[in-house]
Amino acid sequence: MVVAKEKMLSYEECRRKRVEENKKRMEALNLPQLSQALRTPSFKPSPSPRKSPKPRTGEKQLVVVRRSGRVANKPAPVYREILVDKVMIPRRVSKHRDLSNRVYASDEARADAFEKAEKLESDLGPDFPVFIKSMLQSHVTGGFWLGLPSYFCKTYLPKRDEVMTLIDEEGNEHPTVYLARKAGLSGGWKGFAVAHELVDGDAVVFQLVRRTAFKVYIIRANGSEQSNEL
């Protein structure tokens, strides 16, 4: 029994000494203060301050940034704000053609001109290819587009766009644009039609004298029996 008590007292004494040593070690490492600081934090996050908006200034001041040595001694220029009216670019207004003064040939006059053109075609002979076009309003007013016979274009005319020359009676050459895919004369035909005063019902004979040149004959639909060689 006495031995058991002595063992108990020695165990308690060793435990007390161990606790004292651990306590000293913690104090040496400053652990108690750190534990207390973690339990009661003293740091409180402060809200971020709002940025105050900068006041807008209505006036603008013009400052001369740099001046050359030649004008350094001269007084600074004064810039003034000048109100300028808004520049308006005029819009393009499409001009409508006045077609109220169109003159239409009668069926008799058109047929008579075409008959005379056929006679002229037979007189020209087979040396050069020939075709006849009876003028319509679309040929001589408005669009000024002259479609050519498709069979003639496929047989005799170039397979791509070319400049076709129309030769008048004085030997003057009038260049026109031949559009192969559309089989017709476009640019330049208007000038030729206006210059030769072509009207509805006139019969025009085209004689291909060169690969890209026509000699043109006009039979008027006004009842004149004389053909004009151009």
FIFIBA-444575 format. One record per atom (N, C-alpha, C, CB): residue in three letters; x, y, z. Coordinates in steps of 0.2 Angstrom, whole numbers, plus 5000, padded with zeros to 4 digits. Glycine has a CB too. Layout:
! residues N
AlaXYZ/...
! end
This chain:
! residues 230
Met500449945000/Met500050005000/Met500450065000/Met499550005006/Val500950065004/Val501450125004/Val501750134998/Val501950115010/Val501950074995/Val502350084988/Val501850114983/Val502550014986/Ala501250094983/Ala500750124978/Ala500650204979/Ala500050094979/Lys500650224985/Lys500650294986/Lys501250334984/Lys500450314994/Glu501850304985/Glu502450334983/Glu502450344975/Glu503050294985/Lys502250284972/Lys502150294965/Lys501750344962/Lys501950224962/Met501150354965/Met500650404963/Met500950474964/Met500050394967/Leu501250484970/Leu501550544971/Leu502150564966/Leu501850554978/Ser502550514964/Ser503050524959/Ser502750544953/Ser503550464959/Tyr502150514951/Tyr501850524944/Tyr501550594944/Tyr501350474943/Glu501250614950/Glu500950684950/Glu501550734950/Glu500550694956/Glu502050724953/Glu502650774953/Glu502950774946/Glu503150744958/Cys502950724943/Cys503250724936/Cys502750764931/Cys503350654933/Arg502150754932/Arg501550784928/Arg501650864929/Arg500850754929/Arg501650884935/Arg501650954937/Arg502250984934/Arg501650964945/Lys502850954934/Lys503450974932/Lys503450984924/Lys504050934933/Arg503050934921/Arg503050934913/Arg502550994911/Arg502750874911/Val502051004915/Val501551064914/Val501951124915/Val500951064918/Glu502351134920/Glu502651194921/Glu503151214915/Glu503051194927/Glu503551154913/Glu503951164907/Glu503651184901/Glu504351104906/Asn503051154899/Asn502651174893/Asn502451244894/Asn502051124893/Lys502251264900/Lys501951334901/Lys502551384899/Lys501751344908/Lys503151364902/Lys503751414901/Lys503851414893/Lys504351394905/Arg503851364890/Arg503951364883/Arg503451404879/Arg503951284880/Met502851394880/Met502351434877/Met502451514878/Met501651414879/Glu502651534884/Glu502751604886/Glu503351624882/Glu502851614893/Ala503851584881/Ala504451604877/Ala504251614870/Ala504951544878/Leu503851574867/Leu503651584860/Leu503051634859/Leu503351514858/Asn502851664865/Asn502251714865/Asn501651684862/Asn502551774860/Leu501551624863/Leu500851594861/Leu500251614864/Leu500951514862/Pro500251634871/Pro499651654874/Pro499351714871/Pro499751664882/Gln499851764870/Gln499651834867/Gln499351824860/Gln500151884867/Leu499651774856/Leu499351764849/Leu498651734850/Leu499851724845/Ser498551684854/Ser497951654855/Ser497351704857/Ser497951594860/Gln497551754861/Gln497051804863/Gln496951844858/Gln497351834869/Ala497451864854/Ala497351914848/Ala496851884843/Ala497951934845/Leu496951814842/Leu496451784837/Leu495751774839/Leu496751714835/Arg495651774846/Arg494951764848/Arg494651834848/Arg495051744856/Thr494951884849/Thr494651954849/Thr495051994844/Thr494651994856/Pro494851994837/Pro495252034832/Pro495052104833/Pro495052014825/Ser495652144833/Ser495552214833/Ser495452254827/Ser496152244837/Phe495652214821/Phe495652244814/Phe494952244811/Phe496152214809/Lys494652304809/Lys494052304806/Lys494052344799/Lys493552354811/Pro493852304794/Pro493952334787/Pro493552394786/Pro493752284782/Ser493852444784/Ser493552514783/Ser493252514776/Ser494052574784/Pro492652544775/Pro492352544768/Pro492752594763/Pro491652574768/Ser492852574757/Ser493252604752/Ser492852674751/Ser493352574745/Pro493252724751/Pro492952794750/Pro492652804743/Pro493452854751/Arg492152834742/Arg491852844735/Arg492252904732/Arg491152864736/Lys492352894725/Lys492652944721/Lys492152994720/Lys492952914715/Ser492353054721/Ser491853114720/Ser491953134712/Ser492053174724/Pro491353134709/Pro491453154702/Pro491753224700/Pro490753154698/Lys492153224695/Lys492453294694/Lys491953334690/Lys493053284689/Pro491953394692/Pro491453444689/Pro491553454682/Pro491353514693/Arg491053454678/Arg491153474671/Arg491253544670/Arg490653444666/Thr491753564666/Thr491853634664/Thr491553654657/Thr492553654664/Gly491153694657/Gly490753714651/Gly491253754646/Gly490153754652/Glu491753794649/Glu492153834645/Glu492753794643/Glu492353894648/Lys493053804637/Lys493653774634/Lys494153834633/Lys493553734628/Gln494753824635/Gln495253874634/Gln495753854629/Gln495553894641/Leu495853894624/Leu496353874619/Leu497053904621/Leu496153894612/Val497453854621/Val498153874623/Val498653864617/Val498353844630/Val499053904616/Val499653894611/Val500153854614/Val499953964609/Val500253794612/Val500653744615/Val501353764613/Val500553674612/Arg501553774607/Arg502253784605/Arg502253834599/Arg502553724603/Arg502653884599/Arg502753934594/Arg503453924591/Arg502554004596/Ser503553944585/Ser504253934582/Ser504654004584/Ser504253934574/Gly505253994583/Gly505654054585/Gly505554114581/Gly506354034584/Arg505254104575/Arg505154164570/Arg504554214573/Arg505054144563/Val504154184576/Val503554214579/Val503554224586/Val502854184576/Ala504054204590/Ala504054204597/Ala503954274600/Ala504654174600/Asn504254324597/Asn504154394599/Asn503554424597/Asn504754434597/Lys503154394593/Lys502554424591/Lys501954414596/Lys502354404584/Pro501454454596/Pro500854434600/Pro500554374598/Pro500354494600/Ala500254344604/Ala499954274603/Ala499254284599/Ala499854234609/Pro499154244594/Pro498454244591/Pro497854234595/Pro498454194585/Val497354264594/Val496754264598/Val496254214594/Val496454334599/Tyr496054164597/Tyr495554114594/Tyr494854134596/Tyr495754044595/Arg494454134592/Arg493754154594/Arg493354094591/Arg493454214592/Glu492854074595/Glu492354024593/Glu491854054588/Glu491953994599/Ile491754034582/Ile491354064577/Ile490854004575/Ile491754084571/Leu490154024575/Leu489653984573/Leu489653974566/Leu488954004576/Val489653914563/Val489653904556/Val489053864554/Val490353874553/Asp488653894549/Asp488053854547/Asp488253784544/Asp487753894542/Lys487853744546/Lys487953674543/Lys487953664536/Lys487453624546/Val488453634533/Val488553634526/Val488153574524/Val489353624524/Met487653584519/Met487253534517/Met487453524510/Met486453564517/Ile487553454508/Ile487753434502/Ile487153414498/Ile488153364502/Pro487053454492/Pro486353444489/Pro486353374486/Pro486353494483/Arg485753344487/Arg485653274484/Arg485553274477/Arg485053244488/Arg485753224474/Arg485653214467/Arg484853194465/Arg486053164464/Val484653234461/Val483953224459/Val483853204452/Val483453294460/Ser483653144452/Ser483553104445/Ser483053144441/Ser483353034446/Lys483353164435/Lys482853194430/Lys482453154426/Lys483353244425/His481853164427/His481353114423/His481353144416/His480653114427/Arg481353094412/Arg481353114405/Arg480653134403/Arg481653064400/Asp480653194399/Asp479953214396/Asp479853174390/Asp479953294395/Leu479353124390/Leu479253084385/Leu478553104381/Leu479253014386/Ser478353164384/Ser477653184381/Ser477653204374/Ser477353244385/Asn478253224371/Asn478353244365/Asn478553194360/Asn478853304364/Arg478453134362/Arg478653074357/Arg478253074351/Arg478653014361/Val478553064346/Val478153054339/Val478152984337/Val478453104334/Tyr477652954336/Tyr477552884334/Tyr477452874327/Tyr477052844339/Ala477752834324/Ala477652824316/Ala477052784316/Ala478252794313/Ser476652794310/Ser476152754309/Ser476352684306/Ser475652784304/Asp475852634306/Asp476052564304/Asp476252574297/Asp475552524305/Glu475852614293/Glu476052614286/Glu476752644284/Glu475452654282/Ala476852704288/Ala477552734287/Ala478152684289/Ala477552794291/Arg478052644294/Arg478552604297/Arg478652544292/Arg478352574304/Ala478052514289/Ala478152464284/Ala478452484278/Ala477452434283/Asp478252544276/Asp478552574269/Asp479252584270/Asp478152644268/Ala479552614276/Ala480252624277/Ala480652554277/Ala480352664283/Phe480352504280/Phe480652444280/Phe480652404274/Phe480252394285/Glu480152414270/Glu480152384263/Glu480652414258/Glu479452394259/Lys480752484259/Lys481352514255/Lys482052494258/Lys481252594256/Ala482052484264/Ala482752454267/Ala482852384264/Ala482652454275/Glu482352344263/Glu482452284261/Glu482752284253/Glu481852234261/Lys482452334250/Lys482652344243/Lys483352364243/Lys482252394239/Leu483552414247/Leu484252434247/Leu484752374249/Leu484352494252/Glu484552334254/Glu484952274256/Glu485052234250/Glu484552234261/Ser484552214246/Ser484652174240/Ser485152214235/Ser484052164236/Asp485152274234/Asp485552314230/Asp486352314232/Asp485352384229/Leu486452304239/Leu487052304241/Leu487452244240/Leu487052314249/Gly487152194238/Gly487452134236/Gly487752084242/Gly488052144232/Pro487952034241/Pro488151984246/Pro488851984248/Pro488051914243/Asp489252044247/Asp489952044248/Asp490052054256/Asp490252104245/Phe489552084259/Phe489652104266/Phe488952084270/Phe489852174268/Pro489052054276/Pro488452044280/Pro488052104281/Pro488652004286/Val487352094281/Val486852154282/Val486352134286/Val486652184275/Phe486052174290/Phe485452164294/Phe485052234294/Phe485552134301/Ile484452234295/Ile483952294296/Ile483652294302/Ile483452294290/Lys483652364305/Lys483352374312/Lys482852424311/Lys483852394317/Ser482152414312/Ser481652464312/Ser481652504319/Ser480952434311/Met481752564319/Met481852604325/Met481252604329/Met482152674323/Leu481352594336/Leu480752604341/Leu480952654345/Leu480652534345/Gln480452674350/Gln480652734354/Gln481152714359/Gln479952744358/Ser481252654361/Ser481852634365/Ser482452644362/Ser481752564368/His482452644355/His483152654352/His483352724351/His483052614345/Val482852764350/Val482952834349/Val482752884354/Val482652854342/Thr482452864359/Thr482252904365/Thr482352864371/Thr481552944365/Gly482352894377/Gly482352854383/Gly482952814384/Gly481752804383/Gly482952754384/Gly483552714386/Gly484152714381/Gly483352644387/Phe483952724375/Phe484452724369/Phe484852664369/Phe484952784370/Trp484552604369/Trp484852544369/Trp484652514362/Trp484652494375/Leu485152484358/Leu485052454352/Leu485152384352/Leu485352494346/Gly484652334353/Gly484852264352/Gly484952244345/Gly484252224356/Leu485452204344/Leu485552174337/Leu485252104337/Leu486352174336/Pro485152084331/Pro484952014330/Pro485451964332/Pro484852004322/Ser485151914336/Ser485651864340/Ser485951824334/Ser485251824344/Tyr485651804329/Tyr485951764324/Tyr486551794321/Tyr485451734319/Phe486451864320/Phe487051904317/Phe487551904321/Phe486751974315/Cys487451924328/Cys488051924333/Cys488351864333/Cys487751944339/Lys488051804334/Lys488351744335/Lys488751724328/Lys487851684336/Thr488551744323/Thr488951724316/Thr489451764315/Thr488451724311/Tyr489451834315/Tyr489851884313/Tyr490251924318/Tyr489551924308/Leu489951944323/Leu490251984328/Leu490751954333/Leu489652024332/Pro491151994336/Pro491651964341/Pro491251934347/Pro492052024344/Lys491551884350/Lys491351844356/Lys491351884363/Lys491651784356/Arg491751944362/Arg491851984369/Arg491652054367/Arg492551974372/Asp491652094372/Asp491452164371/Asp492052194367/Asp491352194378/Glu491752244363/Glu492252274358/Glu491952344357/Glu492352234352/Val492352384354/Val492152454351/Val491952444344/Val492752504352/Met491352454343/Met491052454336/Met491052524333/Met490452414335/Thr491252534327/Thr491252594324/Thr490752604319/Thr491952614320/Leu490352654319/Leu489852674314/Leu490052724310/Leu489152694318/Ile490052714303/Ile490352764298/Ile489852794295/Ile490852724293/Asp489852864295/Asp489352904291/Asp489552924284/Asp489152964295/Glu489052954281/Glu489252974274/Glu489853014272/Glu488553004271/Glu490053054277/Glu490653094277/Glu491253064279/Glu490553164280/Gly491253004281/Gly491752964283/Gly491952974290/Gly492352984279/Asn491553014294/Asn491653014301/Asn491452954305/Asn491253074304/Glu491852934309/Glu491852874313/Glu491552884320/Glu492452834314/His491052854322/His490652854328/His490752794332/His489852874327/Pro491152794337/Pro491352734341/Pro490752724346/Pro491952744345/Thr490552654346/Thr490052634351/Thr490252574354/Thr489352614347/Val489952554360/Val490152494364/Val489652444362/Val490152514372/Tyr489952384360/Tyr489652324359/Tyr489652274364/Tyr489852294352/Leu489152264367/Leu489152214373/Leu488952144370/Leu488652234379/Ala489452094370/Ala489352034367/Ala488851994371/Ala489951994367/Arg488851994377/Arg488351944381/Arg487651974380/Arg488551944388/Lys487552034379/Lys486852064379/Lys486652074371/Lys486852134382/Ala487152064367/Ala487052074360/Ala486752134358/Ala486652014357/Gly487052194359/Gly486852254358/Gly487352314358/Gly486252274362/Leu487152374356/Leu487552434356/Leu487352474362/Leu487552474350/Ser487752494366/Ser487652534372/Ser487952604372/Ser487852504379/Gly488452614375/Gly488752684375/Gly488952704368/Gly489352684380/Gly488852764366/Gly488952794360/Gly488452794355/Gly489552754357/Trp487952744356/Trp487352744352/Trp486952804352/Trp486952674353/Lys486852824358/Lys486452884359/Lys486652944355/Lys486352904367/Gly487352954355/Gly487653014352/Gly487553004344/Gly488353014353/Phe487552944342/Phe487452934335/Phe486752944333/Phe487652864333/Ala486252914337/Ala485552924335/Ala485352994336/Ala485152884340/Val485553034341/Val485453104341/Val485753144335/Val485653134348/Ala486353134334/Ala486653174329/Ala486353164322/Ala487453154328/His486053104321/His485753084314/His485053094314/His485953014312/Glu484753114320/Glu484053134321/Glu483553074319/Glu483853194316/Leu483753014322/Leu483352954321/Leu482752964325/Leu483752894323/Val482152934322/Val481552944325/Val481152874324/Val481052994322/Asp480652864328/Asp480252804328/Asp480052794321/Asp479652814333/Gly480152734318/Gly479852704312/Gly480452704307/Gly479352754310/Asp480952744308/Asp481552744303/Asp481852674302/Asp482152794305/Ala482052654296/Ala482352584295/Ala483052604294/Ala482052554289/Val483552564298/Val484252574298/Val484552514295/Val484552594305/Val484952514290/Val485352454287/Val486052464289/Val485252454279/Phe486252404293/Phe486952394295/Phe487352354291/Phe486952374303/Gln487852374288/Gln488252334283/Gln488952324287/Gln488352364276/Leu489152264288/Leu489752254292/Leu490352254287/Leu489752184295/Val490652304286/Val491252314281/Val491952294284/Val491252384279/Arg491952294291/Arg492552264294/Arg492352224300/Arg493052324296/Arg492752194303/Arg492652154309/Arg492252194315/Arg493252124312/Thr492452254316/Thr492152294321/Thr491952364318/Thr492652314327/Ala491652364312/Ala491452424309/Ala490852414305/Ala492052454304/Phe490352454305/Phe489752454301/Phe489752514297/Phe489152454306/Lys489452504291/Lys489252564287/Lys488552564287/Lys489552554279/Val488252624288/Val487552634290/Val487152664285/Val487452664297/Tyr486552644283/Tyr486052674278/Tyr485452684282/Tyr485952634272/Ile485152744281/Ile484552764285/Ile483952774279/Ile484652824289/Ile483352744281/Ile482752754277/Ile482252784281/Ile482452684274/Arg482152854280/Arg481652884284/Arg480952864283/Arg481752964282/Ala480652874289/Ala479852854289/Ala479452904288/Ala479752824296/Asn479752964285/Asn479253024284/Asn479053024277/Asn479653084285/Gly479052964273/Gly478852964266/Gly479352984261/Gly478253014266/Ser479953004263/Ser480453014258/Ser480652954255/Ser481053054261/Glu480752954248/Glu480952894244/Glu481752894244/Glu480652894237/Gln482052944246/Gln482752944245/Gln483152914251/Gln483053014243/Ser483552864251/Ser483952844256/Ser484552884258/Ser484052764256/Asn484752894264/Asn485352934266/Asn485852884268/Asn485152974272/Glu486452884264/Glu486952844265/Glu487452874270/Glu487352824259/Leu487552844276/Leu487952874281/Leu488652834282/Leu487552874287/
! end
